[in-house]
Amino acid sequence: MKKVISLAVISAVAFTTLAETRPFNYNFNGEEPTGYRKTKTNPEHDTETIDVAIFIDGTLAGKKITSISVPVTGNVSSLSGFGAFLTTKLATKTVKGEKVNNPDICAIDATLVDGVLTATFTEPYTITADGVYVGYSMTDASFKAKPVAVVEGYVEDALWYRGSDANPKWIEIGKTIDKSSDLTVYLEGEFAPVAVKLSDLDDIYSAIAESGSVEAGLIGFCTEPVKSISYTATVAGVSKSYDLDFSTEIPAKLGYPFTAILEVPAVDALGEYPLTVVIDKVNGILNTAADNSEVSDAKVLSFVPKNNPLVEGYTGLGCGWCPGEYVTLRQMHDRYGVENFVAVSYHNMLESGCMVCLDKFPYNPSGIPYAKINRCVSPAVLDIPVVWAKERKKLAPGEVEVTLEWADVAKTELTAKARARFLEDDEDSPYLLSFCVVADGLSNPKWAQSNSYENYEPTGRFAGDYWDLFVGAGSPVMGLVFDDIAVHYPDQTGVKGSLPTQIKGGEWYEATFSFKPGDLVNVEGEHIINDFNKLRVIAIINDVKDKNVMNSASSLYPDGTGNVEDLSGVMPEAAPVYYNLSGIHVKNPSNGIFIKVEDGKASKVRF
């Protein structure tokens, strides 16, 4: 099934609608677009023609395309030959040995005024049930311009691209670069006040005799905000109706995608069954979208393992791009909590000590920042949330739970107790548990975080929570509080004997792990843990054959709490401390430029 956007035919409404003109655009959040250009190292020609298109499928059948507009970014002085086109398929033809765009409906001239390309079609085109591609063209004589206006986030069919030199054949470049076109198509017709299409329905896993939940992809084609939906879910012959109110209204925009978690009925027998969901009403009114249902598979199991993909980040104070990982992990903790989002940060490069507490790591990247999820997927650090969400939907073979308590009245030793269970019997199980101690709330007035985001603007993906610590904040950044820091991690691929080789499905297996917090130091023998009550233990199910992680869980703190706090103030005053430009502490600086840290403020000085 397609996972992002697929549009559907809207049926005739049972009430009066008026003809009007409305924009269709994949820039749903109104972002300021950036420029894009696919380049070729050694172009073969003096000019290159760039063609860009989006697809509108049969959802809007019957609506008429009247015109388009799109911003053209950057320096436009080298651009010419502006045009617009409509086509049922993206194709090329060969003219004098060169591939050129070959639209089968129409191609017209466009104009560029004040950085905006516009075109009005002589004959408005009526969208059919098969849909249509809408696009624009231009020719560049410099090969330096980045004129294609794009916004963050991939939407299916929202950015098709062809460069006559760089890629003569059409490609859906949006999926590769995680962008969508900022092209606006103006549509004329009658639009229903409420119409919500069910575009996608995940396969689900539920426990026997327990109601389940499924993530549904929805698309609004409403002239009014969506406040609620009513739906019917049917599985194994059992149907049940539900009402769902949205805490935040869904905007009234054509083709606006959103997701919802829908409840499904309980099933009393193990097995695999078809699941059907129908969106019956929107805002209490009959849903007018013809394509308002979807079918997926529901697997009923003895239990559903809670899936916590393990996120491991490799970072360092001297790394200017590592703040992106800092922000991402904090945002994820705020959204999901440590019970649902499990992360470990390894400080292992560009530092002489500080938060470097391990002498070996599960993985040694060639550069940082770097991230691994379950030690088998390597997303860019800013893409961790999207990739993690995909991994979380998978069915884990088993689950693990872990608690952490003081082992003695004097509070000198902590003991973690973990238990794991698996779905199926296994006579030769590849699984072992490992335990990683992480520290939250680490801080020191001497720690200087390099920051390559100091000249960024607080817009788009750099405007969320915690970005204000880095965007426009100068470099280095002082007074940060660090969480998820690995301070003790023996047996990183699994503790021998922690799980039996013969496993019976559904049976719990227990293991313990003890350590003395007072013994934990960094690689220079320094005690850096600010508060032993801010320690947690991550229990990890390792597949020793494939060398992957299958699941994980975090304990709470020893006192039973577990919130990763928002602590980002400047640390107390301290005597001046000096670092070189790589962030390494220098006791007696001389003959060069250094970073001076005093009273929580950093400045560059020369000796």
C-alpha positions as CSV (number, residue, x, y, z in Angstrom):
1,M,0.0,0.0,0.0
2,K,1.2,3.5,-0.7
3,K,2.2,5.3,2.5
4,V,2.1,9.0,1.9
5,I,-0.5,10.6,-0.4
6,S,-2.9,9.2,-2.8
7,L,-6.0,11.2,-3.8
8,A,-9.5,9.9,-4.2
9,V,-12.7,10.7,-6.1
10,I,-15.1,12.9,-4.2
11,S,-18.7,11.9,-4.8
12,A,-21.5,14.3,-5.5
13,V,-22.7,16.0,-2.3
14,A,-26.2,15.8,-1.0
15,F,-26.3,19.5,-0.4
16,T,-25.8,22.6,-2.5
17,T,-22.2,23.7,-3.4
18,L,-21.0,26.7,-5.3
19,A,-18.5,26.8,-8.1
20,E,-15.3,28.5,-6.9
21,T,-11.5,28.6,-7.5
22,R,-9.2,27.0,-4.9
23,P,-5.4,26.4,-4.8
24,F,-3.9,23.0,-4.6
25,N,-0.3,23.0,-3.2
26,Y,1.9,20.5,-1.4
27,N,3.4,23.3,0.8
28,F,0.9,22.6,3.5
29,N,2.6,24.5,6.2
30,G,3.2,27.7,4.2
31,E,7.0,27.4,4.5
32,E,9.4,29.7,2.8
33,P,10.8,27.5,-0.1
34,T,14.4,26.9,-0.8
35,G,16.1,26.3,-4.1
36,Y,17.1,23.0,-5.7
37,R,19.0,21.9,-8.7
38,K,20.4,18.5,-9.7
39,T,23.8,19.2,-11.1
40,K,26.2,17.4,-13.4
41,T,29.9,17.7,-12.9
42,N,30.8,18.1,-16.5
43,P,27.7,19.4,-18.5
44,E,27.7,18.5,-22.2
45,H,25.8,21.6,-23.3
46,D,25.9,25.4,-22.8
47,T,22.3,25.4,-21.4
48,E,20.1,22.9,-19.5
49,T,16.3,22.7,-19.6
50,I,14.7,21.9,-16.2
51,D,11.2,20.4,-16.0
52,V,9.3,20.0,-12.8
53,A,5.9,18.3,-12.2
54,I,3.5,17.2,-9.6
55,F,0.7,14.6,-9.9
56,I,-3.0,15.2,-9.1
57,D,-5.0,11.9,-9.2
58,G,-8.7,11.2,-9.6
59,T,-9.6,12.7,-6.2
60,L,-10.4,16.0,-7.9
61,A,-12.0,14.5,-11.0
62,G,-14.3,17.0,-12.5
63,K,-12.4,20.0,-11.3
64,K,-10.9,22.3,-13.9
65,I,-7.2,23.3,-13.9
66,T,-7.1,27.0,-14.9
67,S,-3.6,28.2,-14.1
68,I,-0.4,27.7,-12.1
69,S,2.1,29.7,-10.2
70,V,5.4,28.9,-8.6
71,P,8.2,30.9,-7.1
72,V,11.5,30.7,-8.9
73,T,14.3,30.8,-6.3
74,G,17.7,32.5,-6.4
75,N,19.4,34.5,-9.2
76,V,17.0,34.4,-12.2
77,S,19.2,36.4,-14.6
78,S,20.4,33.2,-16.5
79,L,17.0,31.8,-16.9
80,S,14.7,31.9,-20.0
81,G,12.3,29.7,-21.9
82,F,9.6,29.6,-19.2
83,G,6.7,27.2,-19.9
84,A,3.9,25.2,-18.3
85,F,2.4,21.8,-19.3
86,L,-0.2,19.2,-18.6
87,T,0.2,15.5,-19.4
88,T,-1.3,12.1,-18.5
89,K,2.2,10.6,-18.3
90,L,5.7,11.8,-17.9
91,A,7.6,11.0,-21.0
92,T,10.4,12.2,-23.3
93,K,11.0,12.1,-27.0
94,T,14.3,12.4,-29.0
95,V,14.8,15.5,-31.1
96,K,18.1,15.9,-33.0
97,G,19.7,13.3,-30.7
98,E,18.5,15.0,-27.4
99,K,15.7,13.9,-25.0
100,V,13.1,16.6,-24.5
101,N,9.9,16.7,-22.4
102,N,6.9,15.3,-24.3
103,P,3.6,16.3,-22.7
104,D,0.5,14.7,-24.3
105,I,-2.2,17.3,-23.3
106,C,-0.7,20.7,-23.8
107,A,2.3,22.9,-23.4
108,I,2.1,26.7,-23.1
109,D,4.4,29.7,-22.5
110,A,4.8,31.1,-19.0
111,T,6.0,34.4,-17.7
112,L,8.3,35.3,-14.8
113,V,7.5,38.5,-12.9
114,D,9.1,39.4,-9.6
115,G,10.4,35.9,-9.1
116,V,7.1,34.1,-9.7
117,L,6.4,32.0,-12.8
118,T,2.8,32.0,-13.8
119,A,0.8,30.6,-16.7
120,T,-2.9,30.5,-17.6
121,F,-4.2,27.6,-19.8
122,T,-6.2,28.8,-22.8
123,E,-8.7,25.9,-22.3
124,P,-9.2,24.9,-18.6
125,Y,-8.5,21.2,-18.3
126,T,-11.0,18.9,-16.6
127,I,-9.3,16.4,-14.4
128,T,-10.3,12.8,-15.1
129,A,-10.4,9.8,-12.9
130,D,-6.9,8.8,-14.1
131,G,-5.4,12.1,-12.8
132,V,-3.0,14.4,-14.4
133,Y,0.6,15.7,-14.2
134,V,1.0,19.5,-13.9
135,G,4.4,21.1,-14.5
136,Y,6.6,23.9,-15.5
137,S,9.8,24.3,-17.5
138,M,12.8,26.7,-17.8
139,T,16.2,26.9,-19.4
140,D,19.3,27.9,-17.5
141,A,22.5,29.2,-19.2
142,S,24.7,29.3,-16.0
143,F,24.4,25.8,-14.5
144,K,24.7,27.6,-11.2
145,A,21.1,28.6,-10.5
146,K,19.0,26.6,-8.1
147,P,15.6,27.8,-9.4
148,V,13.3,24.9,-8.3
149,A,11.3,26.0,-5.3
150,V,11.0,23.1,-2.8
151,V,9.8,22.7,0.8
152,E,10.8,20.1,3.5
153,G,9.1,16.7,3.5
154,Y,8.4,14.0,1.0
155,V,4.9,13.6,-0.3
156,E,4.3,11.0,-3.0
157,D,4.2,12.4,-6.5
158,A,4.9,15.9,-5.2
159,L,8.2,16.4,-6.9
160,W,9.1,14.9,-10.3
161,Y,12.2,16.3,-11.9
162,R,14.0,16.2,-15.3
163,G,17.3,18.0,-16.1
164,S,18.3,17.7,-19.8
165,D,21.9,17.3,-18.8
166,A,21.8,15.9,-15.2
167,N,19.0,13.4,-15.7
168,P,17.3,13.3,-19.2
169,K,14.7,10.9,-17.9
170,W,12.0,11.8,-15.4
171,I,12.6,10.8,-11.8
172,E,10.7,11.3,-8.6
173,I,13.5,13.2,-7.0
174,G,11.3,14.3,-4.0
175,K,11.6,10.8,-2.4
176,T,15.4,11.0,-2.7
177,I,15.9,14.5,-1.2
178,D,12.9,14.5,1.1
179,K,11.3,17.5,-0.5
180,S,8.1,18.6,-2.2
181,S,7.5,21.1,-5.0
182,D,6.0,24.5,-4.1
183,L,4.0,24.6,-7.3
184,T,0.4,25.9,-6.9
185,V,-2.3,24.7,-9.2
186,Y,-5.6,26.6,-9.3
187,L,-8.7,24.6,-9.6
188,E,-12.2,25.6,-10.5
189,G,-15.4,23.7,-9.5
190,E,-17.6,22.8,-6.6
191,F,-15.9,21.7,-3.4
192,A,-17.6,19.8,-0.6
193,P,-17.5,21.3,3.0
194,V,-16.5,17.9,4.4
195,A,-14.8,15.0,2.6
196,V,-12.0,12.9,4.1
197,K,-10.4,10.0,2.2
198,L,-8.9,7.0,4.0
199,S,-5.7,6.8,2.0
200,D,-3.8,4.1,3.9
201,L,-4.3,1.6,6.7
202,D,-1.4,-0.1,8.4
203,D,-1.4,-3.8,9.1
204,I,-1.8,-4.4,12.8
205,Y,-1.0,-6.8,15.6
206,S,-3.3,-7.2,18.5
207,A,-3.4,-9.5,21.5
208,I,-6.1,-12.1,21.8
209,A,-9.3,-10.9,23.4
210,E,-8.0,-7.3,23.6
211,S,-9.0,-4.4,21.4
212,G,-6.2,-3.1,19.1
213,S,-5.3,0.1,17.4
214,V,-4.2,1.0,13.9
215,E,-2.6,4.0,12.4
216,A,-4.6,5.4,9.5
217,G,-3.5,7.8,6.8
218,L,-6.2,10.3,6.0
219,I,-6.6,13.1,3.5
220,G,-8.9,16.1,3.9
221,F,-10.6,17.7,1.0
222,C,-12.7,20.1,3.1
223,T,-13.6,23.8,2.9
224,E,-14.1,23.6,6.7
225,P,-11.6,22.4,9.4
226,V,-11.9,18.8,10.4
227,K,-12.8,18.5,14.1
228,S,-14.0,14.9,14.3
229,I,-14.6,11.7,12.4
230,S,-16.9,8.7,13.0
231,Y,-15.8,5.4,11.6
232,T,-16.7,1.7,11.6
233,A,-14.0,-1.0,12.1
234,T,-14.7,-4.6,11.2
235,V,-12.3,-7.6,11.9
236,A,-13.1,-11.3,12.0
237,G,-16.8,-10.5,11.4
238,V,-17.0,-8.2,14.4
239,S,-18.0,-4.6,13.6
240,K,-17.9,-1.6,15.9
241,S,-18.5,2.1,15.4
242,Y,-16.3,4.8,17.0
243,D,-16.2,8.6,17.4
244,L,-12.8,10.4,17.4
245,D,-12.4,14.0,18.3
246,F,-9.2,15.8,17.3
247,S,-7.5,17.9,19.9
248,T,-6.2,20.2,17.2
249,E,-8.4,21.0,14.2
250,I,-7.2,19.7,10.8
251,P,-6.8,22.6,8.4
252,A,-9.2,23.1,5.6
253,K,-6.8,22.5,2.7
254,L,-7.2,20.4,-0.4
255,G,-5.3,17.2,-0.2
256,Y,-4.1,17.9,3.4
257,P,-2.6,14.6,4.8
258,F,-2.9,13.7,8.5
259,T,-2.9,10.5,10.6
260,A,-5.1,9.1,13.3
261,I,-4.9,6.2,15.7
262,L,-8.1,4.2,15.3
263,E,-9.4,1.6,17.8
264,V,-10.4,-1.8,16.4
265,P,-12.6,-4.5,18.0
266,A,-11.2,-7.4,20.1
267,V,-10.9,-10.9,18.5
268,D,-11.2,-14.1,20.6
269,A,-9.1,-16.4,18.4
270,L,-5.5,-16.4,17.3
271,G,-5.0,-16.0,13.5
272,E,-4.8,-13.5,10.7
273,Y,-7.9,-11.6,9.6
274,P,-8.9,-8.8,7.1
275,L,-9.5,-5.5,8.8
276,T,-11.8,-3.0,7.1
277,V,-12.3,0.6,8.2
278,V,-14.9,3.0,6.8
279,I,-14.9,6.8,7.6
280,D,-18.6,7.4,7.9
281,K,-18.9,11.0,9.1
282,V,-16.8,14.1,9.3
283,N,-17.8,16.8,11.9
284,G,-21.0,14.8,12.4
285,I,-21.9,15.1,8.7
286,L,-22.0,12.3,6.2
287,N,-18.6,11.9,4.6
288,T,-18.8,12.8,0.9
289,A,-15.5,11.2,-0.2
290,A,-16.3,8.2,-2.4
291,D,-13.0,6.4,-1.4
292,N,-13.7,6.4,2.3
293,S,-12.6,2.8,3.2
294,E,-9.4,0.7,3.3
295,V,-8.6,-2.9,4.0
296,S,-5.5,-4.3,5.8
297,D,-4.4,-7.3,7.7
298,A,-4.9,-7.9,11.5
299,K,-2.8,-10.6,13.1
300,V,-4.1,-11.7,16.5
301,L,-1.2,-13.0,18.8
302,S,-0.9,-14.3,22.3
303,F,0.7,-11.0,23.2
304,V,2.1,-8.0,21.2
305,P,5.7,-7.2,22.2
306,K,6.2,-3.5,22.9
307,N,8.7,-2.3,20.4
308,N,11.3,0.2,21.5
309,P,13.9,0.6,18.7
310,L,17.3,1.4,20.1
311,V,18.7,4.8,18.9
312,E,22.5,5.1,19.3
313,G,24.0,8.4,18.6
314,Y,27.7,9.2,18.2
315,T,28.6,12.7,19.0
316,G,31.2,15.1,20.5
317,L,31.7,18.6,21.9
318,G,34.1,19.5,19.2
319,C,31.6,18.6,16.4
320,G,29.7,21.6,15.0
321,W,26.9,19.6,13.5
322,C,26.3,17.4,16.6
323,P,23.8,19.9,18.1
324,G,21.3,18.5,15.5
325,E,21.5,15.2,17.4
326,Y,21.2,16.9,20.7
327,V,18.0,18.7,19.6
328,T,16.5,15.6,18.0
329,L,16.9,13.3,21.0
330,R,15.5,16.0,23.4
331,Q,12.5,16.5,21.2
332,M,11.9,12.7,21.0
333,H,12.1,12.4,24.8
334,D,9.6,15.2,25.3
335,R,7.2,13.6,22.9
336,Y,7.4,10.0,23.9
337,G,9.1,9.8,27.3
338,V,11.9,7.5,28.3
339,E,9.5,4.6,28.6
340,N,8.8,4.7,24.9
341,F,11.9,6.3,23.3
342,V,15.2,4.6,24.1
343,A,18.5,6.4,23.2
344,V,22.2,6.2,24.0
345,S,24.7,8.9,23.2
346,Y,28.4,8.0,22.9
347,H,30.9,10.8,23.2
348,N,33.9,9.3,21.4
349,M,35.6,11.8,19.2
350,L,37.1,15.3,19.3
351,E,37.3,15.2,23.1
352,S,40.1,14.3,25.5
353,G,37.7,13.2,28.2
354,C,34.6,15.0,29.4
355,M,31.7,12.7,28.5
356,V,33.9,10.0,27.0
357,C,33.4,7.2,29.5
358,L,33.9,4.1,27.4
359,D,37.0,2.7,25.8
360,K,35.1,0.8,23.2
361,F,31.8,1.3,21.3
362,P,29.3,-0.9,19.6
363,Y,30.2,0.9,16.3
364,N,33.0,3.2,15.3
365,P,31.8,5.7,12.6
366,S,34.2,7.4,10.3
367,G,32.6,10.8,11.2
368,I,30.1,12.4,13.5
369,P,27.3,13.1,14.1
370,Y,26.2,9.6,13.3
371,A,23.2,7.5,14.3
372,K,22.3,3.8,14.3
373,I,18.8,2.4,15.0
374,N,18.9,-1.2,16.2
375,R,22.5,-1.3,14.8
376,C,21.1,-2.0,11.3
377,V,19.7,1.3,10.0
378,S,21.8,4.5,9.7
379,P,19.6,7.6,9.3
380,A,20.8,11.2,9.1
381,V,20.4,12.6,12.7
382,L,17.6,15.0,11.7
383,D,15.8,12.0,10.1
384,I,15.9,9.9,13.3
385,P,12.2,10.6,14.1
386,V,10.9,9.4,10.8
387,V,13.1,6.3,10.6
388,W,12.5,5.4,14.2
389,A,8.7,5.6,13.7
390,K,9.0,3.1,10.8
391,E,11.1,0.7,12.8
392,R,8.7,1.0,15.8
393,K,5.8,-0.3,13.6
394,K,7.5,-3.6,13.0
395,L,6.7,-6.7,15.0
396,A,9.6,-7.4,17.4
397,P,10.3,-11.1,18.2
398,G,10.2,-10.4,21.9
399,E,10.1,-7.6,24.5
400,V,12.1,-6.6,27.5
401,E,11.3,-4.7,30.7
402,V,13.8,-3.3,33.3
403,T,13.7,-1.6,36.7
404,L,16.5,0.1,38.7
405,E,16.8,0.2,42.5
406,W,19.4,0.9,45.1
407,A,20.8,-2.4,46.4
408,D,21.8,-1.1,49.8
409,V,20.7,1.4,52.4
410,A,23.9,3.4,52.0
411,K,23.1,3.8,48.3
412,T,26.5,2.6,47.0
413,E,25.3,0.0,44.5
414,L,22.5,0.0,42.0
415,T,20.8,-3.2,40.6
416,A,18.9,-3.4,37.4
417,K,16.4,-6.3,37.1
418,A,15.3,-7.2,33.5
419,R,12.9,-9.7,32.2
420,A,12.3,-10.7,28.6
421,R,9.8,-12.9,26.7
422,F,9.4,-14.0,23.1
423,L,6.6,-14.9,20.8
424,E,7.8,-18.2,19.6
425,D,9.6,-21.3,20.9
426,D,13.2,-21.5,19.9
427,E,15.5,-24.5,20.4
428,D,18.6,-22.5,19.4
429,S,17.9,-18.9,20.4
430,P,20.3,-16.2,19.2
431,Y,19.3,-13.7,21.8
432,L,21.2,-12.3,24.8
433,L,20.7,-9.3,27.0
434,S,23.1,-6.5,27.5
435,F,22.9,-3.5,29.9
436,C,24.0,0.0,29.3
437,V,24.1,2.7,32.1
438,V,23.2,6.2,30.9
439,A,23.4,9.4,32.8
440,D,21.0,12.4,32.4
441,G,21.5,15.9,33.6
442,L,25.3,16.0,33.0
443,S,26.7,19.6,33.1
444,N,29.9,21.4,33.6
445,P,30.7,25.1,33.1
446,K,33.9,24.1,31.2
447,W,32.1,22.0,28.5
448,A,32.0,24.0,25.2
449,Q,29.8,22.6,22.4
450,S,30.9,23.6,18.9
451,N,28.0,24.9,16.9
452,S,27.7,25.0,13.1
453,Y,24.1,26.3,13.3
454,E,25.1,29.7,14.6
455,N,24.3,31.5,11.3
456,Y,21.1,29.5,10.5
457,E,17.7,31.2,10.6
458,P,15.0,29.9,13.0
459,T,12.7,28.7,10.2
460,G,11.4,25.3,8.9
461,R,12.9,22.3,10.6
462,F,15.2,24.6,12.6
463,A,12.4,26.4,14.5
464,G,11.3,23.6,16.8
465,D,12.0,23.1,20.5
466,Y,15.6,23.5,21.6
467,W,16.8,24.9,18.3
468,D,17.0,28.3,20.0
469,L,19.9,26.9,22.0
470,F,22.0,26.8,18.8
471,V,20.4,28.7,15.9
472,G,21.9,32.2,16.0
473,A,23.5,31.4,19.3
474,G,27.1,31.7,18.4
475,S,29.8,29.1,18.9
476,P,30.7,27.4,21.2
477,V,27.5,27.1,23.2
478,M,28.0,26.9,27.0
479,G,25.8,25.7,29.9
480,L,24.2,22.8,28.1
481,V,22.8,19.9,30.0
482,F,23.4,16.5,28.4
483,D,21.2,13.3,28.6
484,D,21.4,9.7,27.5
485,I,25.2,9.7,28.0
486,A,26.7,6.2,28.1
487,V,28.8,6.0,31.2
488,H,29.1,2.2,31.7
489,Y,28.5,-0.5,29.1
490,P,30.3,-3.9,29.5
491,D,29.4,-6.9,27.3
492,Q,28.0,-4.7,24.5
493,T,26.9,-7.7,22.3
494,G,25.3,-9.6,25.2
495,V,25.9,-11.0,28.6
496,K,26.7,-14.7,28.5
497,G,24.0,-16.8,30.2
498,S,21.6,-13.8,30.4
499,L,19.0,-15.8,28.3
500,P,18.7,-19.5,27.8
501,T,19.4,-21.1,24.4
502,Q,16.1,-22.9,24.6
503,I,13.2,-20.5,24.8
504,K,9.5,-21.2,25.2
505,G,7.1,-18.7,23.7
506,G,5.4,-16.4,26.2
507,E,7.6,-17.3,29.1
508,W,9.4,-14.6,31.0
509,Y,13.2,-14.9,31.6
510,E,15.0,-12.8,34.2
511,A,18.5,-11.3,34.5
512,T,20.1,-8.9,36.9
513,F,22.9,-6.3,36.5
514,S,24.7,-4.5,39.3
515,F,27.2,-1.6,39.4
516,K,28.6,1.0,41.8
517,P,27.9,4.6,40.6
518,G,30.8,5.9,42.6
519,D,33.2,3.8,40.4
520,L,32.0,5.4,37.1
521,V,34.5,7.9,35.7
522,N,35.4,9.3,32.3
523,V,38.5,8.1,30.4
524,E,40.6,10.6,32.3
525,G,39.5,9.2,35.6
526,E,37.2,12.2,36.4
527,H,33.9,11.9,38.2
528,I,31.5,13.7,35.9
529,I,28.1,12.4,37.0
530,N,26.3,15.2,38.7
531,D,23.5,13.2,40.3
532,F,23.4,9.4,40.9
533,N,19.6,9.7,41.0
534,K,19.7,10.7,37.3
535,L,21.1,7.3,36.2
536,R,19.1,4.9,34.1
537,V,19.8,1.4,32.7
538,I,19.0,0.4,29.1
539,A,18.3,-3.3,28.7
540,I,18.9,-4.5,25.2
541,I,17.9,-7.7,23.4
542,N,20.9,-8.6,21.1
543,D,20.8,-11.0,18.2
544,V,24.3,-12.4,18.5
545,K,24.1,-14.1,15.1
546,D,23.0,-11.1,13.0
547,K,24.7,-8.6,15.4
548,N,21.6,-6.5,15.5
549,V,19.4,-5.2,18.3
550,M,15.9,-6.7,18.4
551,N,14.4,-4.6,21.1
552,S,15.2,-2.4,24.2
553,A,13.8,-0.7,27.2
554,S,14.8,2.0,29.6
555,S,14.4,1.9,33.4
556,L,13.2,4.9,35.3
557,Y,15.5,6.6,37.8
558,P,16.2,4.9,41.1
559,D,13.5,7.1,42.7
560,G,10.9,5.9,40.3
561,T,10.7,9.0,38.2
562,G,11.9,9.3,34.6
563,N,11.4,12.6,32.9
564,V,14.4,13.9,30.9
565,E,14.2,17.5,32.1
566,D,14.5,20.7,30.2
567,L,17.7,22.0,31.8
568,S,19.5,24.4,29.6
569,G,20.5,27.3,31.7
570,V,24.0,28.6,32.1
571,M,26.1,26.9,34.7
572,P,27.5,28.6,37.8
573,E,30.4,31.0,37.5
574,A,33.9,29.5,37.3
575,A,37.5,30.5,36.8
576,P,38.5,31.1,33.2
577,V,39.0,27.9,31.2
578,Y,40.7,27.7,27.8
579,Y,40.1,25.3,24.8
580,N,41.6,25.0,21.4
581,L,39.4,25.4,18.3
582,S,38.7,21.6,18.4
583,G,37.2,21.9,21.9
584,I,40.2,20.3,23.7
585,H,41.0,21.7,27.1
586,V,44.3,23.6,27.2
587,K,45.8,24.3,30.7
588,N,48.4,26.9,29.5
589,P,47.4,28.4,26.2
590,S,50.1,30.1,24.1
591,N,50.9,31.0,20.4
592,G,47.4,30.7,18.9
593,I,43.7,31.4,19.0
594,F,41.7,29.8,21.9
595,I,38.2,29.8,23.3
596,K,38.0,31.4,26.7
597,V,35.2,30.4,29.0
598,E,34.4,32.7,32.0
599,D,31.2,33.3,33.9
600,G,29.3,31.0,31.5
601,K,30.4,33.1,28.5
602,A,32.7,32.1,25.7
603,S,34.9,34.3,23.6
604,K,37.9,33.8,21.2
605,V,41.2,35.1,22.5
606,R,44.7,35.2,21.0
607,F,47.9,34.4,22.9
